[in-house]
Amino acid sequence: MTNNPPASQHNAIQLQDAGHHIHPFTDTKALNKKGARVINRGEGVYVWDDQGNKMLDAMAGLWCMAIGYGRTEVADAVHAQMQELPYYNTFFQTTHKPVAELAKKLAEISPEAINHTFFTSGGSDANDTMLRLVRHYWASLGKPSKKVIISRKNAYHGSTVAGASLGGMTFMHEQGDLPIPNITHIGQPYWYGEGGDLTPDEFGLLRARELEEKILELGEDKVAAFIAEPVQGAGGVIIPPDSYWPEVQRICDKYEILLVADEVITGFGRTGERFASETYDLKPDVICIAKALSSGYLPIGGVMLSDRLADVVINQGGEFEHGYTYSGHPAACAAALKVLEIMDREDLPNYVKNDIGPYLQERWLKLADHPLVGEARMVGLMGALELTPDKATRAKFAVKAGTVGLMCREFCFDNGLVMRAVGDTMIISPPLVLSHDEADELIAKATAVLDLTYAAAKEAGYL
Ligand SMILES: *Cc1c(COP(=O)(O)O)cnc(C)c1O
């Protein structure tokens, strides 16, 4: 069933879009010339465009579609909630069933020391909330000077002013005069790209110790927190060397620096545990969540606080002067509750850890044998392929960074596979419900696309 609208309607959508819609992270002028691809249906791990092309969505939308498209149960739960109470706020000493239930559910499934959640509409505003909360925490303890947040280059923490400032993407900082004060960035544990002749473990330790150097440089009394994605997502699925996280945890403990895990991507099963903090044995004081929390069915995010923080914020902090109209939106909470119920029922983190994760990983890692691939890596169900003209030296292409990646991405679309290009790194994060057959299809398509990209890059003289 492809549901093809007539060509004229296709044009109408593209024309409306080109005429009036400004797309995120897009050169709108360039896009308008060719017209946006119109996606009009999703089922399981597939999406269809309005030309009837079926694509295996190996990005799960934008990392979020964990339980797959087309789960009518979620739509039904939202429908019922909307008929009962479509909206009410949680500002005026009021609450409602879905938000209270969701907060309780999150306390149950999060790491043991974490039992409180502040709700937001997504991941960016979760990080804004986090920034205000951790500074408020230290101020409540009589240490208002502890306000610097240390983050990492090439991190992604969202697009709001605080989110983009916390992020380490220089091309984002260049627009809008960012970062805001009292945010600083250290190096990332990206061994493939920056590790040179060091072993991954040597390099991991080196990058972890930059945190210690930065704390000593600024003074412990000035630093509030260190924020990081357990596995960098938008930066290119950067999986840190084994040595990295234990050393970071040691440093945070030693200097009493709060550890903030931005689990907006890694939360809810992506790495094979409910939270990547468990995968990497981290003891975060704060976990930021969004995306798979509602599987993208409705927008919702949150900031989860450890008991140590919650105790101070609640019992010593007085009124927290912060909140969003849609904090704890009833319909979004109902969607999240249903999504979490489905994840439990289908035991998805376990399925990722012990079944589909190892199955896909085994096949994905073999793509490193392809002449265009310098490294293949994967944890849980998030993976990357580094494209290179020279496997031995991990060289970059002589042509502008991202040129070959973009070629590859276009071949993906044309061959029924959605992968994302981050520079010349191809990344995937498929729905957690991926079956073995679908995993085989993903690998077959990725292989075909690598062959096409190799041939085209060779012809263009990039190899
Ligand atoms: C996507 C993302 C965000 C931003 O979330 P939005 O819902 O887009 O605001 C923040 N942090 C990480 C790690 C993300 O991947």
The ligand as a Tripos MOL2 file, in Angstrom:
@<TRIPOS>MOLECULE
LIG
   15    15     1     0     0
SMALL
NO_CHARGES

@<TRIPOS>ATOM
      1 C1         18.7600   15.6180   19.9620 C.3       1 LIG1
      2 C2         19.6090   15.9140   21.1290 C.ar      1 LIG1
      3 C3         19.3460   17.0060   21.9640 C.ar      1 LIG1
      4 C4         18.2790   18.0120   21.6280 C.3       1 LIG1
      5 O1         17.0130   17.4930   21.7390 O.3       1 LIG1
      6 P1         15.7930   18.2490   21.0050 P.3       1 LIG1
      7 O2         14.6170   17.4120   21.3910 O.co2     1 LIG1
      8 O3         16.0970   18.2560   19.5390 O.co2     1 LIG1
      9 O4         15.7050   19.6110   21.5540 O.co2     1 LIG1
     10 C5         20.1050   17.1550   23.0950 C.ar      1 LIG1
     11 N1         21.0830   16.2830   23.4110 N.ar      1 LIG1
     12 C6         21.3810   15.2400   22.6280 C.ar      1 LIG1
     13 C7         22.4460   14.2900   23.0410 C.3       1 LIG1
     14 C8         20.6740   15.0370   21.4530 C.ar      1 LIG1
     15 O5         20.9840   14.0240   20.6470 O.3       1 LIG1
@<TRIPOS>BOND
     1     1     2 1
     2     2     3 ar
     3     2    14 ar
     4     3     4 1
     5     3    10 ar
     6     4     5 1
     7     5     6 1
     8     6     7 2
     9     6     8 1
    10     6     9 1
    11    10    11 ar
    12    11    12 ar
    13    12    13 1
    14    12    14 ar
    15    14    15 1
@<TRIPOS>SUBSTRUCTURE
     1 LIG1         1 GROUP 0 **** ****
